[in-house]
Amino acid sequence: MVIDLSMSNDIDIQGLDKMTRLVEDLRDNGIELRLANIHAKVRDMLRRGGLADKIGEEHIYRTLDEAVQ
């Protein structure tokens, strides 16, 4: 699954918690999550909250096209 975050300029703790649960639910069903078009502020929050490690930095892409390929 690919999520385009180009319209998300910020993420709060609740959003981070929900995304963490989504990653876990998807993994339980054999689905990998990939993120694209992440703003620096959101990327920093994902890293601080440990979500970037759960997703894997290799699944975070600069563009939607890169994520889909």
Secondary structure, DSSP 8 states (H G I E B T S, - for coil): -EEE-TT-----HHHHHHHHHHHHHHHHTT---EEES--HHHHHHHHHTTHHHHH-GGGEESSHHHHH-
